[in-house]
Amino acid sequence: MGLHEKLGVIEIEGAIAESRKTIEDILDFAEDKSIRAILVRIDSPGGAVGPSQEIHDELRRIDASVKPVYVSLGSVAASGGYYIAVAGRKIYANPGTLTGSIGVIMEFPDLVALLDKIGLTKRVIKSGAFKDIGSPVRAMTAAERRLLQELIDDVHQQFVAAVCAGRDLPQEQIAALADGRIFTGRQALDLHLIDTLGGFQQLVRDVAADLGIKGKPKLIYPKEEHPPLLDYLLEQRLTTPLRHLLQQQGLMFLWRPLSSDS
């Protein structure tokens, strides 16, 4: 096997909460001249807006100026998962893949009834009318709801623009599909949201043929980080649940089928 018969594989699995490690791996593959292309395997319902956008933007930059990026969708590649996918020059999906869910969601817990029941009150001193927007201990005002809707609409427009640019489709076509609905891979193909029906191994074979690679290419995966055992246990038991709780109030590119608002 020759020096230049390698393909780098980036796997994005589960909810997208941060981008640092993924972007580091992408940059390592981009700088490695022995890796001919980057394959991104996505199996994610989406997640936080910022990390999804950061990963998308880096992949798009690399595909445009460094080396080609191809994408394979697994069981689910929805919302933020699809946002990242449109950075690739070609998207593969299985016929039964769940994808799409082009939309933005923001959720806030409402504890007013519970606090009233137990007789607990909270006093807030703030510097501006919107400083405690989304507070779970009081009802949301009409002005706050308008402000948040404007914010969500702006991020939603960013999502639509990213899909239009990545898929080279007109804004009105994507806008008509961008109401949060999901699609099967077969439906997505008919709507030009993906390019080809096929699994990850089909993508590997096709990319190798496109690049003129003789024989089976060597797939290179990023090196795994191995934190000390104590740090790992603390991360899993404390940091991860806390991060998950805090992110429920953030902007999300997330398909959440069990949510009544999704």
N, C-alpha and C positions, 0 to 999 in steps of 0.2 A: 504494500500500500504506500502510495506516495505521500509526500509531506503535506500536500494541499488537498487531501481527500477527507477532511473533517467537517462536521456540522455541529455547531453549538446548540444545545437545547436548554431553554429557559422554561421552567415549570411554574405556573401561577395557579395555586390551588387554595380553595377555601376563601373566606372573606378577606378582602384587601384592606389591611389596616395600616400598612406602612410600605415605603418604597425603597428604603436605603439598600438593603441586601440585594434586591432584584436589580436595581440600577447598577450597583457595583459589578454584579455578574454580567450584565449586558455590556458594560464598558470593557471588562476583561476580554470578552469574546470579540468585541469590535476591534480591540488593539492586537489581538492574536492573528497574525497574517496567515497562519496555517489553517484557520477556520474560514471556510468559504462562505458560509451563510449562517444566519441565526434562525432557529426554529422555536417558536413560542407555543407551548402547549398550555391551554387555558381550561381549567375546570373550576369555575368560580361564579357565584351569584352576584359578584360585585362587592362594593364596600365604600370606603371613604372617597370623597371626590378628589382631594388633593393628590394622594398617592396614585390614584388611577390616571389622573392627568399627567403626572410626572413620568410614569412608566410609558404611557402613550407617546408623549413628546420625545422622549429619548429614543424610543424605537423608530419613530418616524424620521428623526434626524439621521440616524444611522442608516436606515434604508435608503434615504435620499442621497447620502454623501459618502458612505463607508462600504457597506456590503448589504446584500439583500436580506430582508426579514420576511419570513413566512409564518403563518399562524394555523394551528390546529385546535379546533374546539372539541372538548370532551363531552361529558354528560350535560353540563350546564355552563354556558358562557354568556351570562346575561348582565345587563346594565353596565357596571364598571368593567366587568369581564369583556363585554362587547366593545366598550369604549377603547380598551387596550387593543382589541383585535383589529380595529380598523386602521391601525398604524402599519399593518403588514401589507405587502404588495399582493398577496393572495391569501384567502381564508378558506380553509377546508373544514367541513363539519360532517358529522354522521347524519343520516336522515332523521334520526330521533333526537338529536341534540336540541336542548332548549336554549334559545338565544333571543336577542332583541332586548326587550324591556328598556327601551330608550326613554329615560325619565329620571327625575330627581325626587327624593323624599326626605322629609325632616319630621321627626317625631318628638313629642314632649310628653312626659308622664303628667298625669293630673291627679294630685293627691288631695284636692280640696275636700271632697266628700269624706275621705278617711280622716283628715285632720279635724273636720267639724265633729265627726263621730266621737273622737277621743278627747275633744276639747283642747287641742293644741293649736296655738297661733304663733306666727312668725312675724317679727317687725323688721322692715328693711329700710335703710337709709341709703339713698343713691344720688348720684351726681347728675342724672339725666332721666328723661321719661322712659327711655328704652334700655336702661342699664341692666335691668333684671328681666329682659324679654325671655319668654319661655319658662318662667318660674313655675314649678309644679305646685306651689302653695297658694296660687290665686288664679282666677279666671283670666284668660287672654283677652285683651281689649281689641276692638275693631281696628284701631290704628296699628297695633302690633301685628295683627293678622295680615293687613295690607302690606306692611313693610316686609314681612317674611315671604309673602307670596311674590312680591317684586324680586326679592333675592333669588328665590327658587326659579322664577321665570328666566332670570338672567343666566343662571347656571344651565338651565335646560336649553337655552339658545346656544350655549357653548357646546353642549353635547351634540345637538343637531348639526352645528357647523363642523364639528370634528368628523361626524359620519359622512357628511356631504363631501368633505375634502378627501377623506380616506377612500370612499367608494366612488368618487367622481360622479355623484348623482345630484340632481337639482334640489334646492332647498324645499320646494313645495312637495316633492315626492317623499322626502324623509319626514318632513313635518307632519304629513298625513299618517305616518306610522309611529310617530313619537309620542304616544299616549300611555306608555308603560306596558303595552301588550307584549306577550312573548310569542315566539314562532318556533316551529320545528325547523330542523336543518333543511328539510325539503321545501318548506314554505319560504325560508330565508333565501334559498337559491332562486326561487321564482321571483322574489322581490329584489334580487341583485344585492342582498345584504352579505352574501358570501359568494365564493367563486366556484367551488367544486364540492361534491359529495364524496366523502372518503375519510378513512381514519388516519391516525398518525403515521402508520407504516406506509400508507399510500402516499402521503405527503413526502416522506423521506425518499421513496423511490422516484417520485416526480421531480423533486428538487435535484437529486443526483443526476437525473437525465438532463434537466435543464442546464446544469452547470458542466455537463460533459464528464462527470466522474465515472470512472471505470470500476465496476465491481461495487461492493457494498461499502458505503461511506462509514467512517468511524464516528459515532455519536459521542460528543463530549458534554459532560454535565458539570455544573459548578461545584467547587469544593464546598463541603458542608461545614458550617460553623459548629463547634462543640464547646459550649460554655461549661464552666465548672459545675459539678452536680448541684451544689448548694444554690448557685445563681439560677440554674435551670428550674429547680423546684420553687424558688421564690417567684420566678417569672410566671410559672404556670399557676401558682396558687394565689398570687397577689396582683401582679401587674396586669396579666391578661384579663381577668375578670373586671378589674377597675377600668382598663382601657375600653373594654366592651361596653361597660355601663356609660362611660362618658360619651362614647361615639353614638349612642342612641339619640343624642340631642344635636349631632352634627349633620352637615349636608352629606347625603349618601347617594351614590349611584348603586342602588341595591335592589335586587329582586327578592322580596320576602313574601313567599306565598301564604304564610300563616298570619300575615298582618292584615287586618280588616281594611287598612287604608292603601294597601299596595295594589 
